[in-house]
Amino acid sequence: MAAIRIPAGVTIRAAVAARRARLAVALPAAVLLVASAGSTACDSGARYPVQVAYTPPGPYATTTGTVTAAAGTVIYDLFYPASYPSLGFKSPIVTWGNGTGGTPAQVSTLLRHLASYGFTVIASTLANAGSGREIAAAARYLVAQDSAAGSVFRHHLDVHEVAAVGVSQGAGGAVRAATGNPALITTVLTFSLPNTFWVRPNPDCPTRADCMPDPAALTQPVFFLSTHGIFDAIIASPATERSYYHSTTVHAALGIVLYSDGKRADHNSIANTASGGNPGGELGYATAWLEYQLRGDATAAGAFTGTRPELVSNTNWPGSATK
């Protein structure tokens, strides 16, 4: 398999994914998924059309790759559209932060899903991403690639639309990447942002303060997504997420899900099923938030705006809110 060489000792190795999903074909499966999510029969396409529309894979074939440092260490995993010309638009950037001890491979269902909607996803391989430095650095890497000679990303990226996204410690890192880089990051999406009680020094954060997120300092729109699960009750409880939500002065959404893929949603739900997760029920609104924020999608916006946002009315998401 050929490797594409770029400057500064970095290599991208591309491997085209073998799947191409079409939204129209996938919709029936999405309806079944939502109906089996543990909520009532009224979780239907008619009542929650935004969730149903963005839960199945998007219309674009995807590819994956890695970015390696000069020494050969993989520093970023990449998930992106296989054919940029087929998009008809410049691809927004999504930069991802892992939870403690996690890897991008463990959340590849989510990351591939986003790529299938036309987003270019770059995920730091760092297992402690709470500082946000690597999350921001990954976004800056892709911004530079948009103008780099010979890059597969050259002139295909929307460098003005960048989302910082992460789970658990990586969710804190996403917030820190955004508050520290307001000219770079345009929106934030967090999965189970932990209570600050759990912030501890680690290899990426010499002191506790180096990993401490401050959602109240955000100047970008933010979607806090969490669960009513047992582990989240301890780590990232609905009360914690609600406190973060109310602390912000920006356009914000709070989503707290009960069931996903027919199972109780919890702290690890966004992980792949092989990694112990059950991500299907969280994909719809997460994707819709990015479609709304990064591409101005009016359909997706319906989940978060208007007199009765769909997220707030969804009975499988009790306690959710928007402002």
N, C-alpha and C positions, 0 to 999 in steps of 0.2 A: 504494500500500500504506500503510495507516494506521500511524502511530507512536504508541506509548504514552508519554506524558510522565510523568516522575517527578521528584522534587525534585532540587535541586543541579545543574541543567543536564545531567542524564543522560537519554538516550533509549534505549529498547530497540526495535529494529525486528525484528519477528517474521516469519518466512517458513516456513510449514508444510512439512515434508519430505514427499516424495511416496511414501514407502514405508511399509508396514505389514507386518512379518514376524511370523509365528507360529512358536513354538518347535517345535511338533509337526511342522509342514510342513518346517522347515529341518533337522531332525535327519538325514535321509538324506544331504543335502549335506555336513553336518558330518562324517559317518562317512567319506565319500570324501575330504574335505580332510585329515583326520587320517591316513588310510591312505596318502595321497600325500605326506606330510610328510617323506619321506626316511628314515623309520625302518622297522621291520619290520612284517609283517602283523599282529603281535599288538598294534599300536596300534589296537585296535578299541573300539567302544562297550562291549563286555562287560568289557574289561579296564580301560579308562580312562573310566568313565562321566561323571565330573565335567568333564573336558576336552571331551568330546563334547557335554555338555548346555549348556555356556556359550560354545561357539565360534560357533554361529549367532547371528544377531540375536535380540534379545529380543522379547517379545510386544506391546510398546507402540509406537505410531506416535510419531514424533519431530518436533520443530520446532527451528529455529535462530533466533538473533537476535544483535544487537550492542549493546554499551553504549558510548555516546560521551560524551566530556567536553564541557564547555560550548563549547569551540572547534571541536567537530565531529570530533575525532580519536577513532577507535575504540580503546578501551582494553581491552575484553573481548569475546570471542566466547562465545556461549551455545549449548549443546546440551541440550535437555530434552524431557520427555514432552509431546506435543501436548495431551493431556487429563489433567490431574491427577485429576479425579474418577474416571476409569477405573482408576486405580492401586489404590485400596483401601488405601493406606498413604501416609504422608508421605514425600516424596522426600528421600533423603540427598543431601548436597552433595559434589561432587568438584571440587577446584580444581587446575588444570593449569599446569605450567611447561614452556616450550619449551626445546629444545636451542639451542646457540649459533647465531644467525642464523636460527632456525626460526620458523614461524608455526603457529597452531592449524589452519589450513587444510591443512597438510601431514600432519597426523595425524587428520584428520576421520573416517577409518574407525573408529579407536579411540573417539573422543569420541562419535560418533553411536551406536556400539555400546553404550557405557555408558548413554547416554540411553534406548536401547530397552529397557533393563532397569529403568528407572524412576529412574535417578539424574539429578540436575540438575548439569550440568557447566559450569563457568565457567573460561575459559582466557585468561590474560593474553596480550596481543599482543606483549609485550616480547620482543625477540630475545636479551636477556641477563638471565636470570632467576635467576642464581646466588645473589643475596642472600636470596631467599625473601620479601622484603618485599611484592612485588606479588602473589605467590601467596597469602600470608596476607590481604592487603588485599582480594583478589577474594572470598575466603571470607567475610570480614566484610561485604562489600557484599551478598552473598546473604542472610546472616543478617539484616541490616537490612531487606531487601526482604520478608522473611516477615511483617513487621508494618507495612509501608508501605501507606498507603491508595492504592488504584488500581493496585497492582503485580499483574502476572500471577502472581507467586509468593506473594502474601499467603495465609498460613495453609496453604500446601501443602508447606512444606519441613520436614525434620527437622533443625533447627539444632543438635542435639546429636550428630549423626553426620556428621562431615566428614573426607574423605580428602584428603591432599596427595599429588599424583601428578606425576611429571615424567620427562623423558628427558635424559640426558647432563647438561649444565650445569643444566637444569631439574630433574633428579633431585637434584642437590646443593641446589638451591633448595627443593625439597619437604622435604628433611631439615631445612634451616635454618628453614623455616616452621613445622615441627612442634616442633623444639627451642625455638624462640623463642615459641611460642604453644601451650603444652600444654593450656590450657583450651579452645582452639578446635579443634585438630586431634586426631582420635581414632585415625587410622591412617595409614600411609604406604605407598606403592607406588612403587618406583623402577625405571626402565628404564636399564640400563647406566650406573650411577653411576660417574663416572670416578675413576681414581686421583688422589689429591690433587696429584700432580706436575703435572697439567694445569690446576690452578686458577690463574688469572691475573687481574690487575686488568682491569676493563672499564667501560663507561659506567654500569653498575649497581653496580659495586664499586670505589670509589676505591683501595682497597688489597686485596691478596691475601686478607688476613684477613676482609674483608667478604663473601667468597664461599666461605670454607672450611667445608665441612660436617663434622659430628661425629656419625656414626651411634651411637657409643658413648653419647652423651648422650640418646638417644631414650628417652622414657617411654611411647611408644605402640607397639603391634604394627607390624611392618614386613615387607614382602615385597621382597627384592632380586631383580629379574629381569634376567638378562643372557644372553649367548650364548657359544658356542665359536668365533665368527667371527674372521677375520683382523684386522679393525680393532679389535674388542673385545679381542683379545689384547694390543693396544698401549694402548688407552684404558681399558678396563674389564674386565680379564682375569678368568677364573674365580678365580684366586688373590686378586685384589683384592676381588672380591665376597665370597669366603669369609672374608677378613680382616674385612670390615665386618660380616658375619653373626656371626662369633665375638666381635666386640667388643661386641655388644649384650647387655643383661641382660633384655630383654623377650621376649615371644613373637615369634618371627621365622621366616621361611621364606626359603630360597635356591633360586632356580630358574634353571638354566642350560640353555638349549635348543640343540639341534643344528640341526634343520631346521624351516623354516616355509614353508608354501605350496609345498612341493617344492623349495625352495632352501635353501642354507646360511644360517642365521640370523646376523645381524651387528649392528653398532652402529646402523644405520639401519633395521633391519627393521620397527620399529613404525610407520614412516611409511607413507603410502598407496602403492599400487603406482605411481601416476602420479608420485610423488616419489622413486621408486627403492627403495621398501620392499617387504616381503613380510610383512604383519602377522598373517595368519590364524592361524598356529600359536601366537602369543602371546596371543591374545584370550581363550581359554578360562580359563586359570588366573588371568590378570589380573582378569577379571570375577568369577571365583569368589572371589578374595581379598576383593573389595569386597562381594560378596553376603554372604560369611561375616562380615566385620568390621562392616559398616554395617547389615546387616539380620538377622544371626543365622541365616542360611540353613544348616540342618544338612546338606543335601546338598553344598553348596559346601565346608563345613568338612571334608568327607572327603578333600579334596585335601591338607590341611595338618595334620590331627590323627589321632589313633588310633595303634595299634601299627604300622601300615604305611601311612602317608599315600600317596595316589595319586601325588602329585608325585614322591616319592622312588622309587617303583617304576616310573615311566614311562621306558622305555628311550631315548626321544628327549630326555630331560632328565638325562643322566648328571652326577653330581656334586651334584645337588640335595640339600637337607636341610631339616629343620624342627626347631624346639625350642620 
